[in-house]
Amino acid sequence: MLRDHDVVEPSDHDYGKLYFLTDRFERHTDTFEEITAEVDAE
């Protein structure tokens, strides 16, 4: 689901594949933090 929504992208290795945050997610980190702060407050 995270790959489908362009939040993470996999490395090129099949064994022990790592996932990294995409540039798109990095640009919207502030929005993500605002949303998680509101969810935590509830």
Full PDB file with SEQRES, HELIX, SHEET, SSBOND, CRYST1, ORIGX, SCALE, CONECT and MASTER records, all heavy atoms in Angstrom:
SEQRES   1 A   42  MET LEU ARG ASP HIS ASP VAL VAL GLU PRO SER ASP HIS          
SEQRES   2 A   42  ASP TYR GLY LYS LEU TYR PHE LEU THR ASP ARG PHE GLU          
SEQRES   3 A   42  ARG HIS THR ASP THR PHE GLU GLU ILE THR ALA GLU VAL          
SEQRES   4 A   42  ASP ALA GLU                                                  
HELIX    1 AA1 ASP A   23  ARG A   27  1                                   5    
HELIX    2 AA2 THR A   29  ALA A   41  1                                  13    
SHEET    1 AA1 2 VAL A   8  PRO A  10  0                                        
SHEET    2 AA1 2 TYR A  19  LEU A  21 -1                                        
CRYST1    1.000    1.000    1.000  90.00  90.00  90.00 P 1           1          
ORIGX1      1.000000  0.000000  0.000000        0.00000                         
ORIGX2      0.000000  1.000000  0.000000        0.00000                         
ORIGX3      0.000000  0.000000  1.000000        0.00000                         
SCALE1      1.000000  0.000000  0.000000        0.00000                         
SCALE2      0.000000  1.000000  0.000000        0.00000                         
SCALE3      0.000000  0.000000  1.000000        0.00000                         
ATOM      1  N   MET A   1       0.821  -1.171   0.000  1.00  0.00           N  
ATOM      2  CA  MET A   1       0.000   0.000   0.000  1.00  0.00           C  
ATOM      3  C   MET A   1       0.886   1.264   0.000  1.00  0.00           C  
ATOM      4  O   MET A   1       0.569   2.218  -0.692  1.00  0.00           O  
ATOM      5  CB  MET A   1      -0.920  -0.004   1.217  1.00  0.00           C  
ATOM      6  CG  MET A   1      -1.840   1.189   1.258  1.00  0.00           C  
ATOM      7  SD  MET A   1      -2.922   1.222   2.662  1.00  0.00           S  
ATOM      8  CE  MET A   1      -4.346   0.438   1.959  1.00  0.00           C  
ATOM      9  N   LEU A   2       1.963   1.248   0.755  1.00  0.00           N  
ATOM     10  CA  LEU A   2       2.850   2.419   0.776  1.00  0.00           C  
ATOM     11  C   LEU A   2       3.504   2.646  -0.580  1.00  0.00           C  
ATOM     12  O   LEU A   2       3.677   3.787  -1.004  1.00  0.00           O  
ATOM     13  CB  LEU A   2       3.903   2.273   1.870  1.00  0.00           C  
ATOM     14  CG  LEU A   2       3.367   2.296   3.298  1.00  0.00           C  
ATOM     15  CD1 LEU A   2       4.487   1.984   4.286  1.00  0.00           C  
ATOM     16  CD2 LEU A   2       2.709   3.615   3.623  1.00  0.00           C  
ATOM     17  N   ARG A   3       3.850   1.569  -1.260  1.00  0.00           N  
ATOM     18  CA  ARG A   3       4.411   1.708  -2.622  1.00  0.00           C  
ATOM     19  C   ARG A   3       3.346   2.235  -3.571  1.00  0.00           C  
ATOM     20  O   ARG A   3       3.633   3.098  -4.402  1.00  0.00           O  
ATOM     21  CB  ARG A   3       4.927   0.369  -3.132  1.00  0.00           C  
ATOM     22  CG  ARG A   3       6.268  -0.005  -2.570  1.00  0.00           C  
ATOM     23  CD  ARG A   3       6.759  -1.316  -3.089  1.00  0.00           C  
ATOM     24  NE  ARG A   3       6.911  -1.287  -4.542  1.00  0.00           N  
ATOM     25  CZ  ARG A   3       7.154  -2.359  -5.278  1.00  0.00           C  
ATOM     26  NH1 ARG A   3       7.284  -3.539  -4.706  1.00  0.00           N  
ATOM     27  NH2 ARG A   3       7.279  -2.263  -6.568  1.00  0.00           N  
ATOM     28  N   ASP A   4       2.128   1.732  -3.451  1.00  0.00           N  
ATOM     29  CA  ASP A   4       1.038   2.163  -4.333  1.00  0.00           C  
ATOM     30  C   ASP A   4       0.763   3.662  -4.210  1.00  0.00           C  
ATOM     31  O   ASP A   4       0.363   4.306  -5.177  1.00  0.00           O  
ATOM     32  CB  ASP A   4      -0.250   1.395  -4.022  1.00  0.00           C  
ATOM     33  CG  ASP A   4      -0.148  -0.076  -4.386  1.00  0.00           C  
ATOM     34  OD1 ASP A   4       0.769  -0.452  -5.157  1.00  0.00           O  
ATOM     35  OD2 ASP A   4      -0.973  -0.858  -3.885  1.00  0.00           O  
ATOM     36  N   HIS A   5       0.993   4.207  -3.019  1.00  0.00           N  
ATOM     37  CA  HIS A   5       0.721   5.625  -2.780  1.00  0.00           C  
ATOM     38  C   HIS A   5       1.974   6.482  -2.819  1.00  0.00           C  
ATOM     39  O   HIS A   5       1.973   7.627  -2.381  1.00  0.00           O  
ATOM     40  CB  HIS A   5      -0.013   5.799  -1.452  1.00  0.00           C  
ATOM     41  CG  HIS A   5      -1.389   5.205  -1.489  1.00  0.00           C  
ATOM     42  ND1 HIS A   5      -2.416   5.752  -2.214  1.00  0.00           N  
ATOM     43  CD2 HIS A   5      -1.885   4.086  -0.922  1.00  0.00           C  
ATOM     44  CE1 HIS A   5      -3.493   5.003  -2.080  1.00  0.00           C  
ATOM     45  NE2 HIS A   5      -3.203   3.981  -1.306  1.00  0.00           N  
ATOM     46  N   ASP A   6       3.047   5.920  -3.360  1.00  0.00           N  
ATOM     47  CA  ASP A   6       4.304   6.648  -3.599  1.00  0.00           C  
ATOM     48  C   ASP A   6       4.911   7.226  -2.317  1.00  0.00           C  
ATOM     49  O   ASP A   6       5.434   8.327  -2.313  1.00  0.00           O  
ATOM     50  CB  ASP A   6       4.087   7.746  -4.642  1.00  0.00           C  
ATOM     51  CG  ASP A   6       5.378   8.187  -5.302  1.00  0.00           C  
ATOM     52  OD1 ASP A   6       6.320   7.374  -5.358  1.00  0.00           O  
ATOM     53  OD2 ASP A   6       5.438   9.341  -5.745  1.00  0.00           O  
ATOM     54  N   VAL A   7       4.814   6.445  -1.228  1.00  0.00           N  
ATOM     55  CA  VAL A   7       5.416   6.862   0.039  1.00  0.00           C  
ATOM     56  C   VAL A   7       6.809   6.256   0.171  1.00  0.00           C  
ATOM     57  O   VAL A   7       7.726   6.916   0.637  1.00  0.00           O  
ATOM     58  CB  VAL A   7       4.526   6.457   1.235  1.00  0.00           C  
ATOM     59  CG1 VAL A   7       5.198   6.766   2.555  1.00  0.00           C  
ATOM     60  CG2 VAL A   7       3.171   7.160   1.144  1.00  0.00           C  
ATOM     61  N   VAL A   8       6.957   5.009  -0.259  1.00  0.00           N  
ATOM     62  CA  VAL A   8       8.260   4.345  -0.207  1.00  0.00           C  
ATOM     63  C   VAL A   8       8.587   3.749  -1.565  1.00  0.00           C  
ATOM     64  O   VAL A   8       7.705   3.502  -2.384  1.00  0.00           O  
ATOM     65  CB  VAL A   8       8.306   3.218   0.862  1.00  0.00           C  
ATOM     66  CG1 VAL A   8       8.124   3.774   2.248  1.00  0.00           C  
ATOM     67  CG2 VAL A   8       7.304   2.135   0.574  1.00  0.00           C  
ATOM     68  N   GLU A   9       9.886   3.511  -1.762  1.00  0.00           N  
ATOM     69  CA  GLU A   9      10.352   2.841  -2.975  1.00  0.00           C  
ATOM     70  C   GLU A   9      11.381   1.791  -2.562  1.00  0.00           C  
ATOM     71  O   GLU A   9      12.154   2.014  -1.632  1.00  0.00           O  
ATOM     72  CB  GLU A   9      10.931   3.834  -3.972  1.00  0.00           C  
ATOM     73  CG  GLU A   9      12.080   4.652  -3.436  1.00  0.00           C  
ATOM     74  CD  GLU A   9      12.463   5.800  -4.346  1.00  0.00           C  
ATOM     75  OE1 GLU A   9      11.818   5.991  -5.388  1.00  0.00           O  
ATOM     76  OE2 GLU A   9      13.401   6.512  -3.985  1.00  0.00           O  
ATOM     77  N   PRO A  10      11.362   0.640  -3.224  1.00  0.00           N  
ATOM     78  CA  PRO A  10      12.292  -0.435  -2.840  1.00  0.00           C  
ATOM     79  C   PRO A  10      13.692  -0.215  -3.404  1.00  0.00           C  
ATOM     80  O   PRO A  10      13.878   0.481  -4.404  1.00  0.00           O  
ATOM     81  CB  PRO A  10      11.654  -1.671  -3.464  1.00  0.00           C  
ATOM     82  CG  PRO A  10      10.927  -1.144  -4.660  1.00  0.00           C  
ATOM     83  CD  PRO A  10      10.450   0.228  -4.281  1.00  0.00           C  
ATOM     84  N   SER A  11      14.657  -0.840  -2.752  1.00  0.00           N  
ATOM     85  CA  SER A  11      16.018  -0.839  -3.286  1.00  0.00           C  
ATOM     86  C   SER A  11      16.076  -1.824  -4.452  1.00  0.00           C  
ATOM     87  O   SER A  11      15.108  -2.527  -4.735  1.00  0.00           O  
ATOM     88  CB  SER A  11      17.010  -1.249  -2.203  1.00  0.00           C  
ATOM     89  OG  SER A  11      16.775  -2.589  -1.820  1.00  0.00           O  
ATOM     90  N   ASP A  12      17.216  -1.890  -5.100  1.00  0.00           N  
ATOM     91  CA  ASP A  12      17.369  -2.773  -6.255  1.00  0.00           C  
ATOM     92  C   ASP A  12      17.677  -4.219  -5.851  1.00  0.00           C  
ATOM     93  O   ASP A  12      17.670  -5.100  -6.690  1.00  0.00           O  
ATOM     94  CB  ASP A  12      18.489  -2.268  -7.165  1.00  0.00           C  
ATOM     95  CG  ASP A  12      18.116  -0.945  -7.821  1.00  0.00           C  
ATOM     96  OD1 ASP A  12      16.911  -0.676  -7.982  1.00  0.00           O  
ATOM     97  OD2 ASP A  12      19.032  -0.185  -8.170  1.00  0.00           O  
ATOM     98  N   HIS A  13      17.969  -4.461  -4.594  1.00  0.00           N  
ATOM     99  CA  HIS A  13      18.346  -5.797  -4.135  1.00  0.00           C  
ATOM    100  C   HIS A  13      17.111  -6.629  -3.809  1.00  0.00           C  
ATOM    101  O   HIS A  13      16.172  -6.129  -3.205  1.00  0.00           O  
ATOM    102  CB  HIS A  13      19.231  -5.702  -2.899  1.00  0.00           C  
ATOM    103  CG  HIS A  13      20.435  -4.846  -3.108  1.00  0.00           C  
ATOM    104  ND1 HIS A  13      21.477  -5.208  -3.918  1.00  0.00           N  
ATOM    105  CD2 HIS A  13      20.750  -3.631  -2.631  1.00  0.00           C  
ATOM    106  CE1 HIS A  13      22.394  -4.258  -3.933  1.00  0.00           C  
ATOM    107  NE2 HIS A  13      21.975  -3.277  -3.148  1.00  0.00           N  
ATOM    108  N   ASP A  14      17.117  -7.884  -4.226  1.00  0.00           N  
ATOM    109  CA  ASP A  14      16.005  -8.779  -3.905  1.00  0.00           C  
ATOM    110  C   ASP A  14      16.149  -9.364  -2.508  1.00  0.00           C  
ATOM    111  O   ASP A  14      15.179  -9.485  -1.775  1.00  0.00           O  
ATOM    112  CB  ASP A  14      15.910  -9.911  -4.934  1.00  0.00           C  
ATOM    113  CG  ASP A  14      15.397  -9.407  -6.270  1.00  0.00           C  
ATOM    114  OD1 ASP A  14      14.617  -8.435  -6.282  1.00  0.00           O  
ATOM    115  OD2 ASP A  14      15.769  -9.986  -7.301  1.00  0.00           O  
ATOM    116  N   TYR A  15      17.365  -9.737  -2.136  1.00  0.00           N  
ATOM    117  CA  TYR A  15      17.594 -10.339  -0.829  1.00  0.00           C  
ATOM    118  C   TYR A  15      17.779  -9.226   0.198  1.00  0.00           C  
ATOM    119  O   TYR A  15      18.619  -8.347   0.034  1.00  0.00           O  
ATOM    120  CB  TYR A  15      18.835 -11.230  -0.853  1.00  0.00           C  
ATOM    121  CG  TYR A  15      19.115 -11.883   0.472  1.00  0.00           C  
ATOM    122  CD1 TYR A  15      18.396 -12.994   0.868  1.00  0.00           C  
ATOM    123  CD2 TYR A  15      20.071 -11.365   1.326  1.00  0.00           C  
ATOM    124  CE1 TYR A  15      18.634 -13.596   2.078  1.00  0.00           C  
ATOM    125  CE2 TYR A  15      20.320 -11.950   2.553  1.00  0.00           C  
ATOM    126  CZ  TYR A  15      19.593 -13.073   2.926  1.00  0.00           C  
ATOM    127  OH  TYR A  15      19.824 -13.660   4.139  1.00  0.00           O  
ATOM    128  N   GLY A  16      16.985  -9.226   1.243  1.00  0.00           N  
ATOM    129  CA  GLY A  16      17.088  -8.192   2.259  1.00  0.00           C  
ATOM    130  C   GLY A  16      16.700  -6.826   1.715  1.00  0.00           C  
ATOM    131  O   GLY A  16      17.333  -5.827   2.019  1.00  0.00           O  
ATOM    132  N   LYS A  17      15.645  -6.812   0.901  1.00  0.00           N  
ATOM    133  CA  LYS A  17      15.215  -5.580   0.236  1.00  0.00           C  
ATOM    134  C   LYS A  17      14.927  -4.493   1.259  1.00  0.00           C  
ATOM    135  O   LYS A  17      14.271  -4.716   2.259  1.00  0.00           O  
ATOM    136  CB  LYS A  17      13.962  -5.839  -0.586  1.00  0.00           C  
ATOM    137  CG  LYS A  17      13.543  -4.657  -1.440  1.00  0.00           C  
ATOM    138  CD  LYS A  17      12.375  -5.015  -2.339  1.00  0.00           C  
ATOM    139  CE  LYS A  17      12.831  -5.936  -3.407  1.00  0.00           C  
ATOM    140  NZ  LYS A  17      12.802  -5.484  -4.743  1.00  0.00           N  
ATOM    141  N   LEU A  18      15.457  -3.317   0.990  1.00  0.00           N  
ATOM    142  CA  LEU A  18      15.225  -2.152   1.830  1.00  0.00           C  
ATOM    143  C   LEU A  18      14.244  -1.226   1.141  1.00  0.00           C  
ATOM    144  O   LEU A  18      14.162  -1.185  -0.091  1.00  0.00           O  
ATOM    145  CB  LEU A  18      16.528  -1.403   2.090  1.00  0.00           C  
ATOM    146  CG  LEU A  18      17.627  -2.182   2.798  1.00  0.00           C  
ATOM    147  CD1 LEU A  18      18.909  -1.358   2.842  1.00  0.00           C  
ATOM    148  CD2 LEU A  18      17.185  -2.548   4.196  1.00  0.00           C  
ATOM    149  N   TYR A  19      13.511  -0.473   1.922  1.00  0.00           N  
ATOM    150  CA  TYR A  19      12.580   0.516   1.379  1.00  0.00           C  
ATOM    151  C   TYR A  19      12.980   1.890   1.886  1.00  0.00           C  
ATOM    152  O   TYR A  19      13.389   2.047   3.032  1.00  0.00           O  
ATOM    153  CB  TYR A  19      11.142   0.192   1.792  1.00  0.00           C  
ATOM    154  CG  TYR A  19      10.602  -1.009   1.066  1.00  0.00           C  
ATOM    155  CD1 TYR A  19      10.848  -2.293   1.528  1.00  0.00           C  
ATOM    156  CD2 TYR A  19       9.873  -0.868  -0.103  1.00  0.00           C  
ATOM    157  CE1 TYR A  19      10.368  -3.403   0.850  1.00  0.00           C  
ATOM    158  CE2 TYR A  19       9.385  -1.965  -0.790  1.00  0.00           C  
ATOM    159  CZ  TYR A  19       9.641  -3.229  -0.307  1.00  0.00           C  
ATOM    160  OH  TYR A  19       9.167  -4.318  -0.982  1.00  0.00           O  
ATOM    161  N   PHE A  20      12.858   2.875   1.018  1.00  0.00           N  
ATOM    162  CA  PHE A  20      13.242   4.240   1.335  1.00  0.00           C  
ATOM    163  C   PHE A  20      12.069   5.177   1.070  1.00  0.00           C  
ATOM    164  O   PHE A  20      11.268   4.938   0.161  1.00  0.00           O  
ATOM    165  CB  PHE A  20      14.437   4.672   0.472  1.00  0.00           C  
ATOM    166  CG  PHE A  20      15.638   3.795   0.662  1.00  0.00           C  
ATOM    167  CD1 PHE A  20      15.876   2.732  -0.198  1.00  0.00           C  
ATOM    168  CD2 PHE A  20      16.511   4.018   1.708  1.00  0.00           C  
ATOM    169  CE1 PHE A  20      16.979   1.907  -0.012  1.00  0.00           C  
ATOM    170  CE2 PHE A  20      17.615   3.204   1.898  1.00  0.00           C  
ATOM    171  CZ  PHE A  20      17.846   2.142   1.043  1.00  0.00           C  
ATOM    172  N   LEU A  21      11.990   6.257   1.835  1.00  0.00           N  
ATOM    173  CA  LEU A  21      10.958   7.259   1.596  1.00  0.00           C  
ATOM    174  C   LEU A  21      11.216   7.922   0.251  1.00  0.00           C  
ATOM    175  O   LEU A  21      12.359   8.176  -0.118  1.00  0.00           O  
ATOM    176  CB  LEU A  21      10.976   8.319   2.702  1.00  0.00           C  
ATOM    177  CG  LEU A  21      10.612   7.815   4.087  1.00  0.00           C  
ATOM    178  CD1 LEU A  21      10.822   8.908   5.117  1.00  0.00           C  
ATOM    179  CD2 LEU A  21       9.188   7.300   4.124  1.00  0.00           C  
ATOM    180  N   THR A  22      10.157   8.196  -0.474  1.00  0.00           N  
ATOM    181  CA  THR A  22      10.286   8.836  -1.781  1.00  0.00           C  
ATOM    182  C   THR A  22      10.480  10.341  -1.615  1.00  0.00           C  
ATOM    183  O   THR A  22      10.170  10.924  -0.571  1.00  0.00           O  
ATOM    184  CB  THR A  22       9.031   8.601  -2.643  1.00  0.00           C  
ATOM    185  OG1 THR A  22       7.906   9.199  -1.982  1.00  0.00           O  
ATOM    186  CG2 THR A  22       8.789   7.131  -2.894  1.00  0.00           C  
ATOM    187  N   ASP A  23      10.956  10.979  -2.663  1.00  0.00           N  
ATOM    188  CA  ASP A  23      11.098  12.434  -2.669  1.00  0.00           C  
ATOM    189  C   ASP A  23       9.743  13.109  -2.485  1.00  0.00           C  
ATOM    190  O   ASP A  23       9.633  14.133  -1.827  1.00  0.00           O  
ATOM    191  CB  ASP A  23      11.736  12.916  -3.972  1.00  0.00           C  
ATOM    192  CG  ASP A  23      13.184  12.505  -4.096  1.00  0.00           C  
ATOM    193  OD1 ASP A  23      13.828  12.218  -3.060  1.00  0.00           O  
ATOM    194  OD2 ASP A  23      13.678  12.458  -5.235  1.00  0.00           O  
ATOM    195  N   ARG A  24       8.717  12.511  -3.058  1.00  0.00           N  
ATOM    196  CA  ARG A  24       7.367  13.076  -2.934  1.00  0.00           C  
ATOM    197  C   ARG A  24       6.942  13.118  -1.476  1.00  0.00           C  
ATOM    198  O   ARG A  24       6.412  14.116  -1.000  1.00  0.00           O  
ATOM    199  CB  ARG A  24       6.388  12.252  -3.750  1.00  0.00           C  
ATOM    200  CG  ARG A  24       4.976  12.760  -3.681  1.00  0.00           C  
ATOM    201  CD  ARG A  24       4.060  11.960  -4.580  1.00  0.00           C  
ATOM    202  NE  ARG A  24       2.716  12.438  -4.466  1.00  0.00           N  
ATOM    203  CZ  ARG A  24       1.659  11.672  -4.442  1.00  0.00           C  
ATOM    204  NH1 ARG A  24       1.791  10.369  -4.546  1.00  0.00           N  
ATOM    205  NH2 ARG A  24       0.455  12.178  -4.324  1.00  0.00           N  
ATOM    206  N   PHE A  25       7.177  12.035  -0.745  1.00  0.00           N  
ATOM    207  CA  PHE A  25       6.833  12.024   0.672  1.00  0.00           C  
ATOM    208  C   PHE A  25       7.666  13.039   1.435  1.00  0.00           C  
ATOM    209  O   PHE A  25       7.149  13.760   2.294  1.00  0.00           O  
ATOM    210  CB  PHE A  25       7.029  10.626   1.270  1.00  0.00           C  
ATOM    211  CG  PHE A  25       6.690  10.589   2.734  1.00  0.00           C  
ATOM    212  CD1 PHE A  25       5.385  10.484   3.150  1.00  0.00           C  
ATOM    213  CD2 PHE A  25       7.685  10.700   3.688  1.00  0.00           C  
ATOM    214  CE1 PHE A  25       5.072  10.465   4.503  1.00  0.00           C  
ATOM    215  CE2 PHE A  25       7.382  10.687   5.033  1.00  0.00           C  
ATOM    216  CZ  PHE A  25       6.073  10.576   5.447  1.00  0.00           C  
ATOM    217  N   GLU A  26       8.942  13.116   1.131  1.00  0.00           N  
ATOM    218  CA  GLU A  26       9.831  14.058   1.820  1.00  0.00           C  
ATOM    219  C   GLU A  26       9.341  15.501   1.649  1.00  0.00           C  
ATOM    220  O   GLU A  26       9.432  16.297   2.579  1.00  0.00           O  
ATOM    221  CB  GLU A  26      11.261  13.926   1.287  1.00  0.00           C  
ATOM    222  CG  GLU A  26      11.894  12.581   1.546  1.00  0.00           C  
ATOM    223  CD  GLU A  26      12.506  12.444   2.923  1.00  0.00           C  
ATOM    224  OE1 GLU A  26      12.707  13.461   3.601  1.00  0.00           O  
ATOM    225  OE2 GLU A  26      12.781  11.305   3.311  1.00  0.00           O  
ATOM    226  N   ARG A  27       8.803  15.825   0.486  1.00  0.00           N  
ATOM    227  CA  ARG A  27       8.291  17.183   0.249  1.00  0.00           C  
ATOM    228  C   ARG A  27       7.062  17.484   1.097  1.00  0.00           C  
ATOM    229  O   ARG A  27       6.754  18.641   1.363  1.00  0.00           O  
ATOM    230  CB  ARG A  27       7.953  17.379  -1.225  1.00  0.00           C  
ATOM    231  CG  ARG A  27       9.161  17.514  -2.122  1.00  0.00           C  
ATOM    232  CD  ARG A  27       8.788  17.990  -3.521  1.00  0.00           C  
ATOM    233  NE  ARG A  27       7.785  17.190  -4.182  1.00  0.00           N  
ATOM    234  CZ  ARG A  27       8.027  16.098  -4.915  1.00  0.00           C  
ATOM    235  NH1 ARG A  27       9.266  15.681  -5.081  1.00  0.00           N  
ATOM    236  NH2 ARG A  27       7.051  15.433  -5.475  1.00  0.00           N  
ATOM    237  N   HIS A  28       6.342  16.443   1.517  1.00  0.00           N  
ATOM    238  CA  HIS A  28       5.098  16.625   2.265  1.00  0.00           C  
ATOM    239  C   HIS A  28       5.215  16.170   3.720  1.00  0.00           C  
ATOM    240  O   HIS A  28       4.211  15.904   4.376  1.00  0.00           O  
ATOM    241  CB  HIS A  28       3.970  15.865   1.574  1.00  0.00           C  
ATOM    242  CG  HIS A  28       3.705  16.365   0.185  1.00  0.00           C  
ATOM    243  ND1 HIS A  28       3.074  17.562  -0.066  1.00  0.00           N  
ATOM    244  CD2 HIS A  28       4.020  15.851  -1.020  1.00  0.00           C  
ATOM    245  CE1 HIS A  28       3.001  17.762  -1.362  1.00  0.00           C  
ATOM    246  NE2 HIS A  28       3.566  16.736  -1.973  1.00  0.00           N  
ATOM    247  N   THR A  29       6.408  16.143   4.249  1.00  0.00           N  
ATOM    248  CA  THR A  29       6.636  15.711   5.632  1.00  0.00           C  
ATOM    249  C   THR A  29       5.881  16.587   6.625  1.00  0.00           C  
ATOM    250  O   THR A  29       5.319  16.083   7.594  1.00  0.00           O  
ATOM    251  CB  THR A  29       8.141  15.704   5.959  1.00  0.00           C  
ATOM    252  OG1 THR A  29       8.792  14.816   5.054  1.00  0.00           O  
ATOM    253  CG2 THR A  29       8.408  15.249   7.370  1.00  0.00           C  
ATOM    254  N   ASP A  30       5.837  17.892   6.386  1.00  0.00           N  
ATOM    255  CA  ASP A  30       5.126  18.797   7.299  1.00  0.00           C  
ATOM    256  C   ASP A  30       3.642  18.434   7.396  1.00  0.00           C  
ATOM    257  O   ASP A  30       3.071  18.403   8.488  1.00  0.00           O  
ATOM    258  CB  ASP A  30       5.274  20.249   6.859  1.00  0.00           C  
ATOM    259  CG  ASP A  30       6.698  20.759   6.983  1.00  0.00           C  
ATOM    260  OD1 ASP A  30       7.478  20.166   7.770  1.00  0.00           O  
ATOM    261  OD2 ASP A  30       7.033  21.737   6.301  1.00  0.00           O  
ATOM    262  N   THR A  31       3.039  18.135   6.267  1.00  0.00           N  
ATOM    263  CA  THR A  31       1.634  17.747   6.255  1.00  0.00           C  
ATOM    264  C   THR A  31       1.438  16.441   7.005  1.00  0.00           C  
ATOM    265  O   THR A  31       0.498  16.297   7.794  1.00  0.00           O  
ATOM    266  CB  THR A  31       1.126  17.605   4.805  1.00  0.00           C  
ATOM    267  OG1 THR A  31       1.357  18.833   4.121  1.00  0.00           O  
ATOM    268  CG2 THR A  31      -0.341  17.248   4.770  1.00  0.00           C  
ATOM    269  N   PHE A  32       2.320  15.488   6.799  1.00  0.00           N  
ATOM    270  CA  PHE A  32       2.256  14.208   7.497  1.00  0.00           C  
ATOM    271  C   PHE A  32       2.333  14.424   9.009  1.00  0.00           C  
ATOM    272  O   PHE A  32       1.564  13.838   9.771  1.00  0.00           O  
ATOM    273  CB  PHE A  32       3.389  13.295   7.018  1.00  0.00           C  
ATOM    274  CG  PHE A  32       3.475  12.001   7.767  1.00  0.00           C  
ATOM    275  CD1 PHE A  32       2.592  10.976   7.516  1.00  0.00           C  
ATOM    276  CD2 PHE A  32       4.456  11.814   8.737  1.00  0.00           C  
ATOM    277  CE1 PHE A  32       2.670   9.779   8.213  1.00  0.00           C  
ATOM    278  CE2 PHE A  32       4.539  10.632   9.430  1.00  0.00           C  
ATOM    279  CZ  PHE A  32       3.644   9.613   9.168  1.00  0.00           C  
ATOM    280  N   GLU A  33       3.235  15.282   9.449  1.00  0.00           N  
ATOM    281  CA  GLU A  33       3.387  15.541  10.883  1.00  0.00           C  
ATOM    282  C   GLU A  33       2.149  16.225  11.464  1.00  0.00           C  
ATOM    283  O   GLU A  33       1.754  15.937  12.590  1.00  0.00           O  
ATOM    284  CB  GLU A  33       4.647  16.359  11.138  1.00  0.00           C  
ATOM    285  CG  GLU A  33       5.902  15.543  10.906  1.00  0.00           C  
ATOM    286  CD  GLU A  33       7.176  16.349  11.079  1.00  0.00           C  
ATOM    287  OE1 GLU A  33       7.109  17.540  11.432  1.00  0.00           O  
ATOM    288  OE2 GLU A  33       8.254  15.762  10.865  1.00  0.00           O  
ATOM    289  N   GLU A  34       1.529  17.117  10.709  1.00  0.00           N  
ATOM    290  CA  GLU A  34       0.287  17.759  11.168  1.00  0.00           C  
ATOM    291  C   GLU A  34      -0.830  16.728  11.348  1.00  0.00           C  
ATOM    292  O   GLU A  34      -1.544  16.753  12.349  1.00  0.00           O  
ATOM    293  CB  GLU A  34      -0.164  18.811  10.163  1.00  0.00           C  
ATOM    294  CG  GLU A  34       0.673  20.053  10.118  1.00  0.00           C  
ATOM    295  CD  GLU A  34       0.240  21.009   9.018  1.00  0.00           C  
ATOM    296  OE1 GLU A  34      -0.933  20.946   8.579  1.00  0.00           O  
ATOM    297  OE2 GLU A  34       1.088  21.815   8.596  1.00  0.00           O  
ATOM    298  N   ILE A  35      -0.947  15.826  10.407  1.00  0.00           N  
ATOM    299  CA  ILE A  35      -1.991  14.798  10.478  1.00  0.00           C  
ATOM    300  C   ILE A  35      -1.737  13.871  11.659  1.00  0.00           C  
ATOM    301  O   ILE A  35      -2.657  13.588  12.432  1.00  0.00           O  
ATOM    302  CB  ILE A  35      -2.069  14.002   9.158  1.00  0.00           C  
ATOM    303  CG1 ILE A  35      -2.555  14.916   8.033  1.00  0.00           C  
ATOM    304  CG2 ILE A  35      -2.947  12.766   9.311  1.00  0.00           C  
ATOM    305  CD1 ILE A  35      -2.400  14.328   6.648  1.00  0.00           C  
ATOM    306  N   THR A  36      -0.511  13.404  11.821  1.00  0.00           N  
ATOM    307  CA  THR A  36      -0.232  12.488  12.932  1.00  0.00           C  
ATOM    308  C   THR A  36      -0.388  13.173  14.278  1.00  0.00           C  
ATOM    309  O   THR A  36      -0.806  12.538  15.251  1.00  0.00           O  
ATOM    310  CB  THR A  36       1.172  11.855  12.810  1.00  0.00           C  
ATOM    311  OG1 THR A  36       2.146  12.889  12.732  1.00  0.00           O  
ATOM    312  CG2 THR A  36       1.274  10.953  11.598  1.00  0.00           C  
ATOM    313  N   ALA A  37      -0.101  14.460  14.370  1.00  0.00           N  
ATOM    314  CA  ALA A  37      -0.303  15.189  15.628  1.00  0.00           C  
ATOM    315  C   ALA A  37      -1.788  15.245  15.993  1.00  0.00           C  
ATOM    316  O   ALA A  37      -2.159  15.095  17.154  1.00  0.00           O  
ATOM    317  CB  ALA A  37       0.273  16.596  15.518  1.00  0.00           C  
ATOM    318  N   GLU A  38      -2.638  15.443  14.997  1.00  0.00           N  
ATOM    319  CA  GLU A  38      -4.077  15.480  15.261  1.00  0.00           C  
ATOM    320  C   GLU A  38      -4.612  14.103  15.634  1.00  0.00           C  
ATOM    321  O   GLU A  38      -5.464  13.985  16.497  1.00  0.00           O  
ATOM    322  CB  GLU A  38      -4.823  16.039  14.065  1.00  0.00           C  
ATOM    323  CG  GLU A  38      -4.610  17.525  13.897  1.00  0.00           C  
ATOM    324  CD  GLU A  38      -5.616  18.174  12.996  1.00  0.00           C  
ATOM    325  OE1 GLU A  38      -6.742  17.642  12.872  1.00  0.00           O  
ATOM    326  OE2 GLU A  38      -5.293  19.215  12.427  1.00  0.00           O  
ATOM    327  N   VAL A  39      -4.097  13.067  15.004  1.00  0.00           N  
ATOM    328  CA  VAL A  39      -4.539  11.706  15.328  1.00  0.00           C  
ATOM    329  C   VAL A  39      -4.095  11.351  16.745  1.00  0.00           C  
ATOM    330  O   VAL A  39      -4.871  10.764  17.506  1.00  0.00           O  
ATOM    331  CB  VAL A  39      -3.967  10.697  14.299  1.00  0.00           C  
ATOM    332  CG1 VAL A  39      -4.190   9.268  14.764  1.00  0.00           C  
ATOM    333  CG2 VAL A  39      -4.577  10.929  12.936  1.00  0.00           C  
ATOM    334  N   ASP A  40      -2.879  11.727  17.120  1.00  0.00           N  
ATOM    335  CA  ASP A  40      -2.385  11.450  18.456  1.00  0.00           C  
ATOM    336  C   ASP A  40      -3.162  12.216  19.521  1.00  0.00           C  
ATOM    337  O   ASP A  40      -3.291  11.748  20.655  1.00  0.00           O  
ATOM    338  CB  ASP A  40      -0.888  11.795  18.566  1.00  0.00           C  
ATOM    339  CG  ASP A  40       0.000  10.807  17.814  1.00  0.00           C  
ATOM    340  OD1 ASP A  40      -0.477   9.692  17.514  1.00  0.00           O  
ATOM    341  OD2 ASP A  40       1.156  11.163  17.522  1.00  0.00           O  
ATOM    342  N   ALA A  41      -3.664  13.389  19.179  1.00  0.00           N  
ATOM    343  CA  ALA A  41      -4.390  14.226  20.131  1.00  0.00           C  
ATOM    344  C   ALA A  41      -5.780  13.655  20.459  1.00  0.00           C  
ATOM    345  O   ALA A  41      -6.348  13.975  21.487  1.00  0.00           O  
ATOM    346  CB  ALA A  41      -4.523  15.642  19.592  1.00  0.00           C  
ATOM    347  N   GLU A  42      -6.314  12.832  19.607  1.00  0.00           N  
ATOM    348  CA  GLU A  42      -7.661  12.283  19.815  1.00  0.00           C  
ATOM    349  C   GLU A  42      -7.672  11.129  20.711  1.00  0.00           C  
ATOM    350  O   GLU A  42      -7.211  10.478  21.326  1.00  0.00           O  
ATOM    351  CB  GLU A  42      -8.277  11.878  18.471  1.00  0.00           C  
ATOM    352  CG  GLU A  42      -8.534  13.070  17.604  1.00  0.00           C  
ATOM    353  CD  GLU A  42      -9.118  12.677  16.264  1.00  0.00           C  
ATOM    354  OE1 GLU A  42      -9.442  11.509  16.031  1.00  0.00           O  
ATOM    355  OE2 GLU A  42      -9.282  13.580  15.441  1.00  0.00           O  
TER     356      GLU A  42                                                      
MASTER        0    0    0    2    2    0    0    6  355    1    0    4          
END                                                                             
